Amino acid sequence: MTACILRRLRSMAMCLFASVALHPLAALAQSKPSVTVFSGGAPASAIFIGNSFFYFNNGIHSQVLNLIRSAEPTNRFRATMATISGSGIDWHDVEAYFRPNAIGRYSFDANNNVVFNKIDKLFEVAVIMDCSQCPIHPQLSKVFEEYTKSNTAIIRKHGAEPVLFMSWAYADKPEMTAELAEAYVRAGNAHKALVIPAGLAFSRSVGKRPDLNLYAPDKRHPSPAGTYLAAVTIYATLQNKSPVGLKFTAGLDPATAAFLQTVAWETVSEFHQRK
């Protein structure tokens, strides 16, 4: 009798987990985002400020660049990263990233030549994230709140728009998804900033295809598929366009890339209530 009851309880728990994973936005209680689209239309430039979640797998900025060029080969979108390993939002000197004649002053062309850039506006968007636990950590959540406030103000002072990147739960701690989502949405609403729902996209993907590994062996950092999912979610959010059908796959097989593109667009459309 005891064994029968235990089996039934395990079965009920698995059904509940599957329901949450398959319908992340409906099942995860959270505030609704007040900012649902980038106000200036598709941005022409961006800086990604964060940590190793951004620089794994050749950098999130390079994948976003390739996605945009896949959709529009003549688009001159410009992007860079400012990342510190293991960093929180308070580790970055955001003011310094906007100083003139520094970041973006030159770049490298397809033939590895140095090209000096003439830039009227350094960045239109600054995508910023905290450490993977900080927004929901007992001691560090207040730091997240403090520096989200100060950094969004700095970014706007320099004529750019702040965008918050909602990171994902650890592979073995799915309960982090709802907690991180709530923290980032509340911060976005407090400071009128757009939120990129990458964490919710991870949850949706795991629910639909648990066989597709989005994580590195440490269960925290992204696998190549995880980075690609984050990138197509960024694309869908900032460009306000579906990534479904884009030819850039970051080396993934076309079927896997198509699945992740669809997951990203479903997540962004539902989260931002887009049609």
PyMOL commands that set and color helices and strands:
alter all, ss='L'
color gray80, all
select helices_A, chain A and resi 2-22+24-27+52-58+60-71+89-91+94-98+134-136+141-157+176-190+198-208+224-239+254-271
alter helices_A, ss='H'
color red, helices_A
select strands_A, chain A and resi 45-50+78-83+106-108+114-116+125-128+161-165+194-196
alter strands_A, ss='S'
color yellow, strands_A
deselect
rebuild
show_as cartoon
